[in-house]
Amino acid sequence: MPTRQCPHCGKVVFDRSTQCPFCREALSAVPEVHLTNPDRVMGRVKIRQGLLCILLAAIVHYFAGGYSAMQLPYPITPLVTTYLSPLLLLSGLGLSLTGLVSQHES
């Protein structure tokens, strides 16, 4: 017979029980599920992804721009520091702001 865990005391009880034999608390037939607002969760995900893009852009610009004392074993074209790392920075900023707005609206 299938079993499940009592949400009150944590003991294993039969799946069809309406009352826990150990703590005598009533068991619901369907376990309660608390859902969060999906827009709010997606807003947090977008903020996190945007901040990671900003961090990645800063690291790429630091090493590709020659600001590091460490010399890279291969040359990096100026296209990376001129266009690509600022584009990644602005994309991350836009993604973070989109996440903030969608989290604030919900």
Sequence and secondary structure as in RCSB ss.txt:
>XXXX:A:sequence
MPTRQCPHCGKVVFDRSTQCPFCREALSAVPEVHLTNPDRVMGRVKIRQGLLCILLAAIVHYFAGGYSAMQLPYP
ITPLVTTYLSPLLLLSGLGLSLTGLVSQHES
>XXXX:A:secstr
  EEE TTT  EEETT SB TTT  B  SS       HHHHHHHHHHHHHHHHHHHHHHHHHHHTT SSS  SS 
  HHIIIIIHHHHHHHHHHHHHHHHHHHHH 
